[in-house]
Amino acid sequence: MKFHKERLIEVRTKLGISKAEAARQLNMSAMGYGRYENGDRTPSFQTITFMAQKLGTSIEYLCGETESMNSVDFIISTDTPELYNIVESLKDEPPDKLDHILKYIKNLQGKNTTL
């Protein structure tokens, strides 16, 4: 995978945030972040993964493997305990029950009901 600095700039621009704000959100120095955008430094795979998660995009987009900025992953953390607990409780359920739950969620979304 080859990191594309232009993609990082595009994501930041789309989010409407400055380099300093992007650095803050990524918990790094403005100078360190700037090196990634300038191409002076190439981030590790772990750093690219972290950037994608925090900036709401995908590793594949930052590495030029897809044209879609949209994230293909959805991270559920303990920062949202209610959602985390729901997902945890479903992890051992049989596939037919999960299919039923997914259909129910899609039905709710079709009725413009927020979850």
C-alpha positions in Angstrom: 0.0 0.0 0.0 1.3 3.4 -0.9 0.1 6.4 1.0 -1.2 9.3 -1.1 -0.6 12.7 0.7 -3.1 14.3 -1.7 -5.9 12.1 -0.3 -5.1 13.2 3.2 -5.4 16.8 2.1 -8.7 16.1 0.3 -10.2 14.5 3.4 -9.1 17.3 5.7 -10.4 19.9 3.2 -13.8 18.1 2.9 -14.1 18.1 6.7 -13.4 21.8 6.6 -10.7 21.7 9.2 -7.2 23.3 9.3 -4.0 21.4 9.5 -3.7 22.3 13.2 -7.2 20.9 13.9 -6.4 17.7 11.9 -3.2 17.3 14.0 -5.2 17.9 17.2 -7.8 15.3 16.2 -5.0 12.8 15.4 -3.2 13.6 18.7 0.0 14.6 16.9 2.0 17.8 16.6 1.1 20.2 13.8 4.7 19.9 12.5 4.4 16.1 12.4 1.1 16.2 10.7 2.4 18.7 8.2 5.2 16.3 7.3 2.6 13.8 6.2 0.7 16.4 4.0 4.0 17.7 2.5 5.2 14.2 1.7 8.3 14.7 3.8 7.3 11.6 5.9 5.3 8.5 5.1 3.0 7.2 7.9 3.2 3.6 9.0 0.3 1.3 8.3 -0.8 1.7 11.9 -0.8 5.5 11.5 -2.7 5.4 8.2 -5.3 3.1 9.9 -5.6 5.6 12.8 -5.9 8.5 10.5 -8.7 6.8 8.5 -10.6 5.9 11.6 -10.4 9.4 13.1 -11.1 11.3 9.9 -14.0 9.1 8.8 -12.4 7.7 5.7 -10.8 4.4 4.7 -7.3 3.1 4.5 -8.0 2.2 0.9 -8.9 5.8 0.0 -5.8 7.2 1.7 -3.7 4.7 -0.2 -5.3 5.3 -3.6 -7.1 2.0 -3.9 -10.6 3.4 -4.2 -12.1 6.6 -5.3 -14.7 6.7 -2.5 -13.8 8.7 0.5 -16.5 6.8 2.5 -15.3 4.6 5.3 -15.9 0.9 4.7 -15.6 0.1 8.4 -17.7 1.2 11.3 -15.8 1.3 14.6 -17.8 0.7 17.8 -15.9 1.6 20.9 -16.6 1.7 24.6 -17.0 5.4 24.2 -20.6 4.6 23.3 -21.4 2.0 25.9 -25.0 1.4 24.9 -24.2 0.6 21.3 -21.1 -1.3 22.3 -23.1 -3.5 24.7 -25.8 -4.2 22.0 -23.2 -5.3 19.5 -21.3 -7.4 22.1 -24.6 -9.2 23.0 -25.2 -10.1 19.4 -21.8 -11.5 18.5 -22.6 -15.1 19.3 -26.1 -15.1 17.9 -26.9 -17.4 14.9 -26.9 -15.9 11.4 -30.7 -16.2 11.0 -31.3 -14.0 14.1 -28.7 -11.5 12.9 -30.5 -11.4 9.5 -33.8 -10.7 11.2 -32.3 -7.9 13.2 -30.6 -6.4 10.1 -34.0 -6.4 8.2 -35.6 -4.7 11.2 -32.9 -2.0 11.2 -33.3 -1.4 7.5 -37.0 -1.2 7.9 -36.5 1.5 10.6 -34.1 3.4 8.3 -36.7 3.3 5.5 -39.2 5.1 7.8 -36.6 7.8 8.6 -36.5 6.7 12.2 -33.2 7.4 14.0 -31.6 4.7 15.9 
